[in-house]
Amino acid sequence: MKRLCTICARSGSKGVSNKNIREVGGKPLLAYSILQAKESNLFQAIAVSSDSTEILDIANRWGADFLITRPTSLATDRAPKIPVVRHALLHMEELNEETFDTIVDLDVTSPLRYISDIKNVVDLLEKNLVSNVITGTPARRSPYFNIVEIDHRGKVQLSKSLSRPIFCRQDAPKCYDLNASIYAWRRDALLKQNTIYNEDTILYIMPEERSIDIDSELDFEIVNLLISKRSIKND
C-alpha cells in the first residue's frame, strides 16, 4: 500500500495575510503539517504544492520530500481542493514513475490535529474500502434549531425544518462542522469524482479543541494559546 501526503499552501489570503507561513508557537504554520506527516511514518512521500517560491523554500527547510509548483489556474481563492490535490498526485506519479493507492491531504490551517487522527483516518479509509474520509467536529449550532435564513420577503426562518417542533438543541438531529483538517482518498475516487461528498464517504469526528481552522486573527490567537498549553504539558 503506497501512500502520498499532499500539503497545499498557496500564496495570498483575503482573511489573514501570508497565513500559511506566519509563525504560530515559534514555527511557520506550514511546518506543523509537514512534521505531523513525517512523524506518522505513514507516507512514502510528502509533497507540498504551492504557487509561491517562498512557501516552497520553507517547506524544503522543514523536511518536505517534494516541492510542486502549482499552476496559476489552481492558485486562486476560488480554486477547489480536489483539482489541486489531483494535480499533485499526477505530478508525483509522473515524477516517481509509480502510482499511489492512498492520498491524504493535510490542510495547513488546521495544525491542532494529532498524529493519531491522521492514522485513524487512513485506517478508516483502507479498512472500510470507501472512496474517501473527511473530518469534522460536533456543530455548536444546528440548522434545525438556531441557524436561520432570511427569505426573499425578509422573513426569518430556520435553515432546516422537521415535521415536529424542536424546543432544545439536544433534540435536533446531530450535525457536524467540517474542520478542514484531514482529507483521504483512494486513488480511483480522487481521479474520478469531483466532490468530497460521495455515497460511501465516512466522517471522522474530532473534538473541538483539535478542529480550529485558522481563518482570522482571532483563530490565530486561539491556536497560539492551545499550542502553548500543549508545550507546557510536554515540558
N, C-alpha and C positions, 0 to 999 in steps of 0.2 A: 504494500500500500504506500504509494508515494504522495506526499502532501506538500502543498505550496502555501505559504503565508504571504498575503499581499497587504501592504500598508499604503493607503492612498492619501497623499498630502499635497494638495495644490496650493499655489501661492494666492494671496489675496483673500480677504474675508470682509464682508459687509458689516458683520456684527462686531467682531473683535479683530483688530489689525494684527497680521502675522501670528495668529493664534497657534498654528501648528508648530512653530519653533520658539514660541515665547517660553520663558523659564517658569517652571512650576516645581516647587520643592527642590530647587537647585539644579534641575535638569531641563533641557528642552522638552516640551510636551511630546514631541515625536519619539524621544528616546524611550519613554515608558513602553510603548507598544513593541518596539524593536527588542528591548530587553526581556519583556514578557514572552515573546515568541521564541527567543533563544533559550530562555530558562525552561520552557515547556519541553524541550527536546522532542517535539512532535514533527518538525518540518525538515525536509531535505533542502529547502531553500526558503529564504526570507527576502522578498523583493519590495522595495519602496518605489512607488510611482509618483512622479511629480513633474510639473512644468517649470520648476524653479531649480536653478543650479545651486543656490544657497541651501535649499532644503535637501537636495541630494548630497551635498557635501557633508551636512550634519548627519544624515543617515549613514553615510560611509564611516564617519568618525565613531558612531555609536554601534557599528557592527552589522549593518545590513549586508547580506550576501551579494545582492544585485541591485543596481540602480537603473530605473527605467524612465526615460524621458517621455513624458506624456504629450500626445498631440494637442495643439491648441483647442481643437474642437471638443476635446474631452476635459478641458480645464476651466470651463465657465461655471458660474454659480448655478446654472440650470442643468448641467450635465448629470444624468442619473448615474447611480453607483454601478449597476450591472455592466454597462458597456466599458467602464473604466477597468473593472476587475477582469472582464473578459479580454480586454486588450493586454493587460499584464500577463494573464495566463498564456495567451497565444505567443506573446513575445518571449516568455520564458521557455516555452516548449520548443520554439524555433531555435533559440539560443543554445539550449541544452540537448537538443535532439532526443527528447524523451517526453512522455506525457505524464501528467499528474492526475491522481484519482480523486483527491480531496483538496478543495481550495478553501482556505479560511481567510477572511478579511477582518483585520483589527482596525477599528476606527480610531484615529489619532486622538480625537476629542473626548474619548472615554477611558481615561487612564486608570480608573479605580478598580477595574476588573482584577480578579485573582487568577493565578496560573491554573488553579483547579477549575475555574469557569471555562477556560479555553479547552482544557482536557475533557470536561464533561460535554461540551458542545460537540466536539469531534466524536466522542463516544456515542452520543445520541444519533448523530448522522450515520455513522458507519454500522452500528448495530441494528438500527431500525430500517435500513435500506430506503431512506426517504430522499426526496430531491434536495431539501435544504433545511437548515435550522437557523432561526433568528432569536434574538434575545430581547427580553422586556422585563418590566417590573410592575407590580400591582399599582394600578392608577389611583391617584388621590381623589380624583373626581370622576363622576360617572355620567355618561350621556343619557342615562335613564333617570338620573336624579338631580344633578346640579351642573350640567353643561347645557347651555341654552343657545338657540339661534334666533335671529330676527328675520322674519319673512318679508316679502315684498310690500306688505301692508304696514310694516313696522311692529307687528305683533310678536311678542316674546313667547317662545315655546321650547320644550325640551328637544334636544337633538334626536333622541330616540324615545319612542313611547311603547308601552306594553298594554295589553288588554286590561290589566288591573293597575290601580294606582300604587306608587311606591312612596312610603312615608319615611323611610330611613335608608341610607345608602347601603347598609349591610344586607338589605333585602333585594337589592338590584343584582342583575347578572354580573359576574366578575369581569372586569375589564383590565387591560394592561397597557401601559405606555411602552412603546418601543424605545429602548435606551441607546440604540445606535452603537452597541459595544462590539458584538461579535456576529459575523455572518459566515455560514459554512455551506458549501455546495458540493454535490457530486459533479464531476466534470461535465457529463452529458446534460445535466439540468442547467448548469451555468451557460453552456453554449446554445441551448435551445430555447430557454424560457426568458422572458423579458420582465418578469415580475418576481418579487420576493414572496408573494402570496400564492402558493400552489395548493392543490388539493391535499397533499401529504406533508405540508410544511409543519414543523414542530417548533413550539415556542419554549425556549429555555428561560426559566424565571430566575431573576437575580434580585437581591434586596435593594432597597432604595439607596443605601449608602454606597453601593458599588455601581450605581446606574446614572450618575450625573454626566450628561453630555454637554461639554463646555460650549456655550453659545453667547455668553455675555460676561461682563466684568464681574457680576455677582457670582456666576458659576466659577470663575477663576478663584475668587476669594474662598468659596466653599471648598473647592478641591484642594487648594493650598492648606486650608485648615485640616482637612481629613488626612492628607498625606503627612502633615507634621505630626498628627496624633499617632499615625502608624509608626513613624520613625521613633517616637518616644517609647512606644510599646516594645519596639525591637531593640532598644538600647540596653 
